[in-house]
Amino acid sequence: MSAKVNLLNKSGAPSRGDLNLNSFEMSVVADDHSGLTDGQRFLVDFFEGKTGGKRFACRDDLDPAEIIKYLPYITIFELDINDEGMVNDLKVRLFGTAMSDFYGEWTGRVVKNDIGADSLKQTFPDSFNRILAMTSFLLEKRMPIILESEQVSDDRPYWQVKNLAIPFSQSGSDIDMMFMYVELTN
């Protein structure tokens, strides 16, 4: 992996200090994929193979049969980006079964502007902050991003999380979706 970063950006996403998470780190996926897990490496290579590195991946590049092993751990977010390039909201378009088993069902829900008692912000505030930070960082860097944290949340301190986020674009150049693969280890 490339050098770790702590500065998330000026988009209103919380800083690492604000997150108060143990070993919360994000980095851009380096050309050398040696620091990736096997699953992360497969997915990065999969989408690079689809695009030839000439454009962002898009939903049409995603054939579920080709990544069936990873589908339970996949989330696809539709991004609502304002004119300044900041995230207004994220809508969950696909939430894998393993993710639903762990966090509850989120398909069809929004993340940032959901103010209900069962919102992600209320039920899993650390995950909420990590998703916003990761999305902001992905938009800033315009490259696949890795996020690692030593614990999922205060009430699940024995779970570690490793996320891979890949920018998606219907136009090939404007990021409007985020593909996210999650590895949870206990």
LUMSEVO-795350 format. One line per 10 residues: number of its first residue (from 1); for each residue y, x, z of C-alpha. Coordinates in nm, 4 decimals. Layout:
N
NUM> Y:X:Z | ...
REM end
This chain:
186
1> 0.0000:0.0000:0.0000 | 0.3577:0.1019:-0.0451 | 0.5931:0.1683:0.2445 | 0.6182:-0.1087:0.5013 | 0.9392:-0.3060:0.5277 | 1.0921:-0.4893:0.8177 | 1.4037:-0.6260:0.6490 | 1.3154:-0.9618:0.4965 | 1.6500:-1.0355:0.3240 | 1.9626:-1.2412:0.3611
11> 1.8093:-1.5709:0.2493 | 1.8025:-1.7255:0.5932 | 1.4454:-1.6147:0.6546 | 1.3969:-1.4738:1.0031 | 1.4004:-1.1004:1.0608 | 1.0981:-0.9288:1.2145 | 1.2766:-0.9173:1.5495 | 1.3391:-1.2897:1.5284 | 0.9738:-1.3537:1.4519 | 0.8484:-1.1755:1.7641
21> 0.5082:-1.1154:1.6053 | 0.2821:-0.8227:1.6777 | 0.2647:-0.5820:1.3853 | 0.4118:-0.8268:1.1368 | 0.4467:-0.6215:0.8197 | 0.5090:-0.6933:0.4542 | 0.4879:-0.4648:0.1577 | 0.4892:-0.4764:-0.2199 | 0.1497:-0.4285:-0.3830 | 0.1517:-0.0721:-0.5122
31> 0.0228:0.0378:-0.8517 | -0.2586:0.2068:-0.6624 | -0.4595:-0.0860:-0.5256 | -0.6595:0.1296:-0.2855 | -0.4900:-0.0254:0.0204 | -0.5966:-0.3782:-0.0734 | -0.9000:-0.5601:0.0589 | -1.1736:-0.6356:-0.1936 | -1.0561:-0.9961:-0.2288 | -0.6911:-0.8983:-0.2695
41> -0.7802:-0.6317:-0.5255 | -0.9916:-0.8772:-0.7246 | -0.7118:-1.1366:-0.7387 | -0.4378:-0.8863:-0.8271 | -0.6559:-0.7419:-1.1032 | -0.7559:-1.0924:-1.2155 | -0.3960:-1.2033:-1.2727 | -0.2893:-0.8688:-1.4187 | -0.5746:-0.9108:-1.6667 | -0.4499:-1.2578:-1.7591
51> -0.0902:-1.1459:-1.8157 | -0.1313:-0.7880:-1.9347 | 0.1542:-0.7065:-1.6970 | 0.4022:-0.8539:-1.9485 | 0.4909:-1.1715:-1.7598 | 0.4327:-1.3524:-1.4348 | 0.1092:-1.5417:-1.3964 | 0.1240:-1.9187:-1.4289 | -0.0898:-2.2123:-1.3235 | -0.2526:-2.2152:-1.6686
61> -0.3891:-1.8653:-1.5983 | -0.5806:-2.0043:-1.3039 | -0.9300:-2.1161:-1.3992 | -1.0894:-2.2229:-1.0703 | -1.4386:-2.1411:-1.1988 | -1.3360:-1.7760:-1.2348 | -1.2252:-1.7429:-0.8722 | -1.4533:-1.9970:-0.7052 | -1.5448:-1.7566:-0.4233 | -1.1780:-1.7382:-0.3171
71> -1.0735:-2.1042:-0.3609 | -1.1259:-2.2055:0.0037 | -0.8633:-1.9443:0.1033 | -0.6032:-2.0231:-0.1651 | -0.2733:-2.2029:-0.1278 | -0.0370:-2.2752:-0.4139 | 0.3222:-2.3551:-0.3282 | 0.5739:-2.5115:-0.5644 | 0.9086:-2.3487:-0.4873 | 1.2398:-2.5331:-0.4805
81> 1.4927:-2.2541:-0.5385 | 1.8689:-2.3079:-0.5302 | 2.1243:-2.1511:-0.7678 | 2.1681:-1.8536:-0.5323 | 1.7953:-1.7785:-0.5547 | 1.7192:-1.8930:-0.2008 | 1.4357:-2.1232:-0.0974 | 1.5324:-2.4860:-0.0385 | 1.1717:-2.5809:0.0286 | 0.8077:-2.5188:-0.0552
91> 0.5680:-2.7962:-0.1504 | 0.1978:-2.7365:-0.0972 | 0.0224:-2.8144:-0.4270 | -0.3201:-2.6795:-0.3326 | -0.4574:-2.6010:0.0113 | -0.8077:-2.4553:0.0219 | -1.0787:-2.6083:0.2357 | -1.1026:-2.3078:0.4700 | -0.7265:-2.3274:0.5178 | -0.7504:-2.7010:0.5924
101> -1.0283:-2.6376:0.8420 | -0.8078:-2.3855:1.0234 | -0.4579:-2.5408:0.9955 | -0.5239:-2.9039:0.9033 | -0.4620:-3.0621:0.5632 | -0.1305:-2.9695:0.3977 | -0.1765:-3.0603:0.0311 | 0.1258:-3.2576:-0.0888 | 0.3442:-3.1744:0.2101 | 0.6679:-2.9770:0.2211
111> 0.7021:-2.6797:0.4545 | 1.0666:-2.6012:0.5264 | 1.2229:-2.9478:0.5492 | 0.9376:-3.1280:0.7253 | 1.0840:-3.2213:1.0636 | 0.7914:-3.4245:1.1961 | 0.6066:-3.3532:1.5178 | 0.3061:-3.2406:1.3107 | 0.5135:-3.0158:1.0829 | 0.4082:-2.6568:1.0275
121> 0.7249:-2.5464:1.2080 | 0.6193:-2.7421:1.5172 | 0.2440:-2.6843:1.5116 | 0.2266:-2.3235:1.3849 | 0.5773:-2.1736:1.4154 | 0.4579:-1.8163:1.3529 | 0.2847:-1.9207:1.0307 | 0.5932:-2.1194:0.9292 | 0.8182:-1.8142:0.9772 | 0.5754:-1.5822:0.7983
131> 0.5542:-1.8132:0.4944 | 0.9336:-1.8361:0.4662 | 0.9734:-1.4612:0.5092 | 0.7001:-1.3866:0.2570 | 0.8478:-1.6268:0.0024 | 1.1941:-1.4734:0.0382 | 1.0523:-1.1222:0.0042 | 0.8475:-1.2230:-0.3007 | 1.1582:-1.3679:-0.4676 | 1.3571:-1.0549:-0.3872
141> 1.0940:-0.8057:-0.5078 | 0.9514:-1.0205:-0.7907 | 0.6111:-0.8605:-0.7385 | 0.2901:-0.9404:-0.5488 | 0.3384:-0.9051:-0.1741 | 0.1034:-0.8275:0.1139 | 0.1667:-0.9607:0.4640 | -0.0330:-0.8548:0.7682 | -0.0118:-0.9690:1.1284 | -0.2313:-0.8811:1.4228
151> -0.2362:-1.2364:1.5483 | -0.2138:-1.5772:1.3886 | -0.0255:-1.7418:1.6763 | 0.0143:-1.7360:2.0526 | -0.2600:-1.9945:2.0921 | -0.4898:-1.8037:1.8515 | -0.4257:-1.4429:1.9552 | -0.7677:-1.3164:1.8481 | -0.7181:-1.4038:1.4819 | -0.5660:-1.1541:1.2391
161> -0.4118:-1.2661:0.9113 | -0.3755:-1.0854:0.5793 | -0.1931:-1.2670:0.3022 | -0.1533:-1.1820:-0.0628 | 0.1251:-1.3668:-0.2439 | 0.1548:-1.3552:-0.6222 | 0.4594:-1.4932:-0.8042 | 0.3858:-1.7675:-1.0584 | 0.6180:-1.8853:-1.3327 | 0.5900:-2.1585:-1.5925
171> 0.8502:-1.9808:-1.8082 | 0.6966:-1.6376:-1.7555 | 1.0188:-1.5053:-1.5997 | 1.1570:-1.7525:-1.3410 | 0.9457:-1.7692:-1.0255 | 0.8778:-2.1337:-0.9438 | 0.5423:-2.1150:-0.7663 | 0.3667:-1.8851:-0.5240 | -0.0083:-1.8254:-0.5239 | -0.1267:-1.7192:-0.1791
181> -0.4662:-1.5875:-0.0716 | -0.5339:-1.5682:0.3021 | -0.7912:-1.3646:0.4896 | -0.8404:-1.4665:0.8514 | -1.0518:-1.2457:1.0715 | -1.1554:-1.3006:1.4297
REM end
